Every structure is written in C-alpha cells, then in structure tokens.
Amino acid sequence: MKKAVFLDRKERTNLGARTTCKAFMHILSQSSIEVTTCFDNDFALLTDRNLRYDQMANAFDESTNEAVLAMKKFLMEADYMILNGEGSLIFMTPDRQELNFHFAMIKWAKMCGCKTFYINSIASPGVTGNINHNKLSEFKEVLQFLDEFVVRDKLSCKFAKLNITNGGGHVVRYIPEALFEFSLSYPEVFSDTRKNATALSGDMFLPFPESSFDLGKIDLSRPYIAISGSSIFNKRMYGVSEDGHIEAYCILIRKLKEQGHNVLIVKTCQEKYLEAIAAKSDCALISPNNNFLLLSWILAHAEVFISGRFHPSIIASLGGTPCIMLTSNSHKSEAFYMYFDDCYKDAKVFPAPLDNKEDIETICKRVTYLVNKPYLRKKLSKKSRVLAKESKEEYIKLFQ
C-alpha cells in the first residue's frame, strides 16, 4: 500500500470543504493509498506567510520547529503529496493568501522526494473576469514541481488550457468534482429523500448547546425551500458587502412565503449575514455546526435550493434537489450548471446581491416552475450518480 500526505480542510465549518475531503478519503482508501497524515491551510502559520512560495518552501525545509520537522519526515516517507485544490486557484487581485502556501507545499514535497498532485481544483479568473498575471506566472513556475494537475469542471479546464498549460508541455486533466462520490458512499442520505422528509423532527438540527427557545422553529413537517449565501460577499476581497443586501433577501423570503412556501436558511459556513436575514425575516436557521451528513440531508430533501455555493449545490443535486444559482467569487456557479446541461432548461445565474427587483420576481417564478417538475429530481440524481462513477473511476486510475 502506498502512502500519502493529504491536505484535509475538515477543521473548518465550511460544509463543502468538510464533505469533499471525506469523499477523497473514500476514493483514496479504494485506491490502496494510506493517508499517513493530513494538514490544513493553517500549517502556513508555522512560517512567514509573506514569503514568496519558493522562499517559504526553503523555510519549511530548514525549519527546526517540531511540527514542521514531523511533516518533513512524513513527506520523505510518503509516495504522494495530494493537495485538494477546491476553490482556491482563482487568479484574482488581491491574492488568495492560501495559494502561496499551496505552491510552497508543492515545491517542498518535491524537494522531499514525493510525487505531487494538485487535484480537484478550480482554475478561474476573478469575479469580474480579471486575471492576476503575477500569480498566474508563479503557478506556471510551480508546474515544474507538479506530477499531476487536475481540475474539477469544464470551465476550469478551458481556462487552464488557454492560460496555464498552453504551449508549456504540461497537461491539465479534467475529472468531475470528487464530491459527487458522496452519493455512492452515503446512498441512504440521498435516495428517496423527499418521501422521508417529514419523518424527522426539525429539532434534530439544533446544534449544541440547544436553546429551549429554538425548539419547534425548524419545520420539516411540510416541504421547504432552502436558501444559502454566496462567496462573493466579502468587502475586502471582492468589494461586495453583505450588509447592504440583507433587505433584498428578506424581500425574496417574504415573497416565497406569500406563495405558500416553507423557507429554511441553511448556513454552510460562517456567514454571519444569514443570521441577520433569518432574524429579520422570521425564518428558521440551520447551523453549519451540525454533523456533515445532517446538513447534506437537509439540502438533499429541499424542494429547491437557492445559493451561490458550489459544493452545497452539488450536495443538493445528489438528492435530486433543483438549484437556482447565484453569482460567486469566480465562475463556480456557471461551472455547476455545466454538469447538468442536459437537465436544466434556460438556466440562469442571478447576481447574488439581488439588487434588481425583477430578479427576485424571476427567482420566485423559477421556484414555482422547478417545484412542479418532479421528473427533474430523478434526472438530477441520475446524472449525479453518473458523474460520481466517472469521478471515482478516473481518480482511482490516476493513483494507480
């Protein structure tokens, strides 16, 4: 059995990070690969994060810190260093801070004799289509230390071929998002989901410490629409503040309720503004501090999921839940729809701030349309299983 050091983001509340890493653990175990240790982005705190990636790699290699020395030993004994790229490789300004660390780990692992895999990655320009060419040039340097570069969606593959590997002799592979594998590992969460949705009490989704004042607030006795947020709401990174758009989400929720819908707000990471929306709209809130399978169950049971979140939308789709996508910090939402291009008709990505009242009206109409298309759930779950099988088989083949 071969050994691997793996980037595992399980320590964060982000549902996408937690579930994707678990999907990879399933795939790696079936690939006869033993993960000997894991690390997260906070490992970068053990050195100066302001160093250039190659300087950071050298700093790790020369460090006398006990944790760094232990990681060096793991790397020197491992066959692979597998870095789960997820949504990090966005060439935007300002830089995504974790990229410098990812690049450093790739070079350091190669210095330690590992095969290096940067997999399941996005490759995207910034939210406005701008490209940070300095960071792009750095990654082109890093390619010389990479044995495999795998992207998770077709838009990323197109971007990478045009801007990263073009003419350089390097190859980018496309393998569907690894999270699709979840439908194979946990079929009980995603099969026949809506038939059993009313069998559970909403109080099961109250995180510790449970407040007595919250008992009975989460209503699963009737079908519901799930709403989450978007990664675009970050004033420092993207210039979009969530504070000015809370009212727009409250208007959307009010209109959905007027149509007779039960609405739940699902936090899939630390999105504080969703708490404000829930309080102002008198809407039940699902905490991200629930077990990852319970959160997945909620999304898989929804009638419709409205969100700018890539991985939670995939989780919803595994149960057949139709999604209405909002903009994100990159091309994630557009890439999501491309997985299901034979399922959705006239799919549109709506601006996440919901500044346009016409968009709110259109979303409400779209919800009515999707709720009344039960055959669509079967198509979505079937397509998800096809993508799961393809992702699992291609990754197992890659690791052979």
HUFENBEL-V573962 format. One record per residue. N is the residue number from 1. RES is the residue in three letters. SS is DSSP state (~ for helix, > for strand, _ for the rest). OMEGA is omega as a letter, one per 30 degrees, with the letter a starting at -180 (999 if undefined). BURIAL is 1 if it has 24 or more other ideal C-beta (glycine too) atoms within 12 Angstrom, else 0. Layout:
BEGIN
N:RES:SS:OMEGA:BURIAL + N:RES:SS:OMEGA:BURIAL
END
This chain:
BEGIN
1:MET:_:l:0 + 2:LYS:>:a:0 + 3:LYS:>:a:1 + 4:ALA:>:l:1 + 5:VAL:>:a:1 + 6:PHE:>:l:1 + 7:LEU:>:a:1 + 8:ASP:_:a:1 + 9:ARG:_:a:1 + 10:LYS:_:a:1 + 11:GLU:_:a:0 + 12:ARG:_:l:1 + 13:THR:_:a:0 + 14:ASN:_:a:1 + 15:LEU:~:a:1 + 16:GLY:~:l:1 + 17:ALA:~:a:1 + 18:ARG:~:a:1 + 19:THR:~:a:1 + 20:THR:~:l:1 + 21:CYS:~:l:1 + 22:LYS:~:l:1 + 23:ALA:~:l:1 + 24:PHE:~:l:1 + 25:MET:~:l:1 + 26:HIS:~:a:1 + 27:ILE:~:a:1 + 28:LEU:~:l:1 + 29:SER:~:l:0 + 30:GLN:_:l:0 + 31:SER:_:a:1 + 32:SER:_:l:0 + 33:ILE:>:l:1 + 34:GLU:>:l:0 + 35:VAL:>:a:1 + 36:THR:>:l:1 + 37:THR:>:l:1 + 38:CYS:>:l:1 + 39:PHE:>:l:1 + 40:ASP:_:a:1 + 41:ASN:~:a:1 + 42:ASP:~:l:0 + 43:PHE:~:l:1 + 44:ALA:~:a:1 + 45:LEU:~:a:0 + 46:LEU:~:l:1 + 47:THR:_:l:1 + 48:ASP:_:a:0 + 49:ARG:_:a:1 + 50:ASN:_:l:0 + 51:LEU:_:l:0 + 52:ARG:_:a:1 + 53:TYR:~:a:1 + 54:ASP:~:l:1 + 55:GLN:~:l:0 + 56:MET:~:l:1 + 57:ALA:~:l:1 + 58:ASN:~:l:0 + 59:ALA:~:l:1 + 60:PHE:~:a:1 + 61:ASP:~:a:1 + 62:GLU:~:a:0 + 63:SER:_:l:0 + 64:THR:_:l:0 + 65:ASN:_:a:0 + 66:GLU:~:a:0 + 67:ALA:~:l:0 + 68:VAL:~:l:1 + 69:LEU:~:l:0 + 70:ALA:~:l:0 + 71:MET:~:l:1 + 72:LYS:~:l:1 + 73:LYS:~:l:0 + 74:PHE:~:a:1 + 75:LEU:~:a:1 + 76:MET:~:l:0 + 77:GLU:~:a:0 + 78:ALA:_:l:1 + 79:ASP:_:a:1 + 80:TYR:>:l:1 + 81:MET:>:a:1 + 82:ILE:>:a:1 + 83:LEU:>:l:1 + 84:ASN:>:a:1 + 85:GLY:>:a:1 + 86:GLU:>:a:1 + 87:GLY:_:a:1 + 88:SER:_:a:1 + 89:LEU:_:l:1 + 90:ILE:>:a:1 + 91:PHE:>:a:1 + 92:MET:_:l:1 + 93:THR:_:g:0 + 94:PRO:_:a:0 + 95:ASP:_:l:1 + 96:ARG:_:a:1 + 97:GLN:~:a:1 + 98:GLU:~:a:1 + 99:LEU:~:l:1 + 100:ASN:~:l:1 + 101:PHE:~:l:1 + 102:HIS:~:a:1 + 103:PHE:~:l:1 + 104:ALA:~:a:1 + 105:MET:~:l:1 + 106:ILE:~:a:1 + 107:LYS:~:a:1 + 108:TRP:~:l:1 + 109:ALA:~:l:1 + 110:LYS:~:l:1 + 111:MET:~:a:1 + 112:CYS:_:l:1 + 113:GLY:_:l:0 + 114:CYS:_:l:1 + 115:LYS:>:a:1 + 116:THR:>:a:1 + 117:PHE:>:l:1 + 118:TYR:>:a:1 + 119:ILE:>:l:1 + 120:ASN:>:a:1 + 121:SER:>:l:1 + 122:ILE:_:l:1 + 123:ALA:_:a:1 + 124:SER:>:l:1 + 125:PRO:>:l:1 + 126:GLY:_:a:1 + 127:VAL:_:l:1 + 128:THR:_:a:0 + 129:GLY:_:l:0 + 130:ASN:_:l:0 + 131:ILE:_:l:1 + 132:ASN:_:a:1 + 133:HIS:~:l:0 + 134:ASN:~:l:0 + 135:LYS:~:l:1 + 136:LEU:~:l:1 + 137:SER:~:l:0 + 138:GLU:~:a:1 + 139:PHE:~:l:1 + 140:LYS:~:l:1 + 141:GLU:~:a:0 + 142:VAL:~:a:1 + 143:LEU:~:a:1 + 144:GLN:~:l:0 + 145:PHE:~:a:1 + 146:LEU:_:l:1 + 147:ASP:_:l:1 + 148:GLU:>:l:1 + 149:PHE:>:a:1 + 150:VAL:>:l:1 + 151:VAL:>:a:1 + 152:ARG:_:a:1 + 153:ASP:_:a:1 + 154:LYS:~:l:1 + 155:LEU:~:l:1 + 156:SER:~:l:1 + 157:CYS:~:l:1 + 158:LYS:~:l:0 + 159:PHE:~:a:1 + 160:ALA:~:a:1 + 161:LYS:~:a:0 + 162:LEU:~:a:0 + 163:ASN:~:a:1 + 164:ILE:_:a:1 + 165:THR:_:a:1 + 166:ASN:_:l:0 + 167:GLY:_:a:0 + 168:GLY:_:a:0 + 169:GLY:_:l:0 + 170:HIS:_:a:0 + 171:VAL:_:l:0 + 172:VAL:_:l:1 + 173:ARG:>:l:1 + 174:TYR:>:l:1 + 175:ILE:_:a:1 + 176:PRO:_:l:1 + 177:GLU:_:a:1 + 178:ALA:~:a:1 + 179:LEU:~:l:1 + 180:PHE:~:a:1 + 181:GLU:~:a:1 + 182:PHE:~:a:1 + 183:SER:~:l:1 + 184:LEU:~:a:1 + 185:SER:~:a:1 + 186:TYR:_:a:1 + 187:PRO:~:a:0 + 188:GLU:~:l:0 + 189:VAL:~:a:1 + 190:PHE:~:a:1 + 191:SER:_:l:1 + 192:ASP:_:a:0 + 193:THR:_:a:1 + 194:ARG:~:l:1 + 195:LYS:~:a:0 + 196:ASN:~:a:0 + 197:ALA:~:a:1 + 198:THR:~:a:0 + 199:ALA:~:a:0 + 200:LEU:_:l:0 + 201:SER:_:l:0 + 202:GLY:~:l:1 + 203:ASP:~:l:0 + 204:MET:~:a:0 + 205:PHE:~:l:1 + 206:LEU:_:a:1 + 207:PRO:_:l:0 + 208:PHE:_:f:0 + 209:PRO:_:a:0 + 210:GLU:_:l:0 + 211:SER:_:l:0 + 212:SER:~:l:0 + 213:PHE:~:a:0 + 214:ASP:~:a:0 + 215:LEU:_:l:0 + 216:GLY:_:a:0 + 217:LYS:_:a:1 + 218:ILE:_:a:1 + 219:ASP:_:l:1 + 220:LEU:_:a:1 + 221:SER:_:l:0 + 222:ARG:_:a:0 + 223:PRO:_:a:1 + 224:TYR:>:l:1 + 225:ILE:>:l:1 + 226:ALA:>:l:1 + 227:ILE:>:l:1 + 228:SER:>:a:1 + 229:GLY:>:a:1 + 230:SER:>:l:1 + 231:SER:_:a:1 + 232:ILE:_:a:1 + 233:PHE:_:l:1 + 234:ASN:>:a:1 + 235:LYS:~:a:0 + 236:ARG:~:a:0 + 237:MET:~:a:0 + 238:TYR:~:l:1 + 239:GLY:_:a:0 + 240:VAL:>:l:1 + 241:SER:_:l:0 + 242:GLU:_:a:1 + 243:ASP:~:a:0 + 244:GLY:~:a:0 + 245:HIS:~:l:1 + 246:ILE:~:a:1 + 247:GLU:~:a:0 + 248:ALA:~:l:1 + 249:TYR:~:l:1 + 250:CYS:~:l:1 + 251:ILE:~:l:1 + 252:LEU:~:a:1 + 253:ILE:~:l:1 + 254:ARG:~:a:0 + 255:LYS:~:l:1 + 256:LEU:~:l:1 + 257:LYS:~:l:1 + 258:GLU:~:l:0 + 259:GLN:_:l:1 + 260:GLY:_:a:0 + 261:HIS:_:l:1 + 262:ASN:>:a:1 + 263:VAL:>:l:1 + 264:LEU:>:l:1 + 265:ILE:>:a:1 + 266:VAL:>:l:1 + 267:LYS:_:l:1 + 268:THR:_:l:1 + 269:CYS:_:a:1 + 270:GLN:_:l:0 + 271:GLU:_:a:1 + 272:LYS:~:a:0 + 273:TYR:~:l:1 + 274:LEU:~:l:1 + 275:GLU:~:l:0 + 276:ALA:~:l:1 + 277:ILE:~:a:1 + 278:ALA:~:a:1 + 279:ALA:~:a:0 + 280:LYS:~:a:0 + 281:SER:~:a:1 + 282:ASP:_:a:0 + 283:CYS:_:l:1 + 284:ALA:>:a:1 + 285:LEU:>:l:1 + 286:ILE:>:a:1 + 287:SER:_:l:1 + 288:PRO:_:a:1 + 289:ASN:_:l:1 + 290:ASN:_:l:1 + 291:ASN:_:a:0 + 292:PHE:~:l:1 + 293:LEU:~:l:1 + 294:LEU:~:l:1 + 295:LEU:~:l:1 + 296:SER:~:l:1 + 297:TRP:~:l:1 + 298:ILE:~:a:1 + 299:LEU:~:a:1 + 300:ALA:~:a:1 + 301:HIS:~:a:1 + 302:ALA:_:l:1 + 303:GLU:_:l:1 + 304:VAL:>:l:1 + 305:PHE:>:l:1 + 306:ILE:>:a:1 + 307:SER:>:l:1 + 308:GLY:>:a:1 + 309:ARG:_:a:1 + 310:PHE:~:a:1 + 311:HIS:~:l:1 + 312:PRO:~:l:1 + 313:SER:~:l:1 + 314:ILE:~:l:1 + 315:ILE:~:l:1 + 316:ALA:~:a:1 + 317:SER:~:l:1 + 318:LEU:~:l:1 + 319:GLY:_:l:1 + 320:GLY:_:a:1 + 321:THR:_:l:1 + 322:PRO:>:a:1 + 323:CYS:>:l:1 + 324:ILE:>:a:1 + 325:MET:>:l:1 + 326:LEU:>:a:1 + 327:THR:_:l:1 + 328:SER:_:a:1 + 329:ASN:_:a:1 + 330:SER:_:l:1 + 331:HIS:_:a:1 + 332:LYS:~:a:1 + 333:SER:~:l:1 + 334:GLU:~:l:1 + 335:ALA:~:l:1 + 336:PHE:~:a:1 + 337:TYR:~:a:1 + 338:MET:~:l:1 + 339:TYR:~:a:1 + 340:PHE:_:a:1 + 341:ASP:_:l:0 + 342:ASP:_:a:0 + 343:CYS:_:a:1 + 344:TYR:_:l:1 + 345:LYS:_:l:0 + 346:ASP:_:l:0 + 347:ALA:_:a:1 + 348:LYS:_:l:0 + 349:VAL:_:a:1 + 350:PHE:>:l:1 + 351:PRO:_:a:1 + 352:ALA:_:l:1 + 353:PRO:_:a:1 + 354:LEU:_:a:1 + 355:ASP:_:a:0 + 356:ASN:_:a:0 + 357:LYS:~:l:0 + 358:GLU:~:l:0 + 359:ASP:~:l:1 + 360:ILE:~:l:1 + 361:GLU:~:a:0 + 362:THR:~:l:0 + 363:ILE:~:l:1 + 364:CYS:~:l:1 + 365:LYS:~:l:0 + 366:ARG:~:l:1 + 367:VAL:~:l:1 + 368:THR:~:l:0 + 369:TYR:~:a:0 + 370:LEU:~:l:1 + 371:VAL:~:a:1 + 372:ASN:_:l:0 + 373:LYS:_:a:0 + 374:PRO:~:l:0 + 375:TYR:~:a:0 + 376:LEU:~:l:1 + 377:ARG:~:a:1 + 378:LYS:~:l:0 + 379:LYS:~:a:1 + 380:LEU:~:a:1 + 381:SER:~:l:1 + 382:LYS:~:l:1 + 383:LYS:~:l:1 + 384:SER:~:l:1 + 385:ARG:~:l:1 + 386:VAL:~:l:1 + 387:LEU:~:l:1 + 388:ALA:~:a:1 + 389:LYS:~:l:0 + 390:GLU:~:a:1 + 391:SER:~:a:1 + 392:LYS:~:a:1 + 393:GLU:~:a:0 + 394:GLU:~:l:1 + 395:TYR:~:l:1 + 396:ILE:~:l:0 + 397:LYS:~:a:0 + 398:LEU:~:a:1 + 399:PHE:~:l:1 + 400:GLN:_:999:0
END
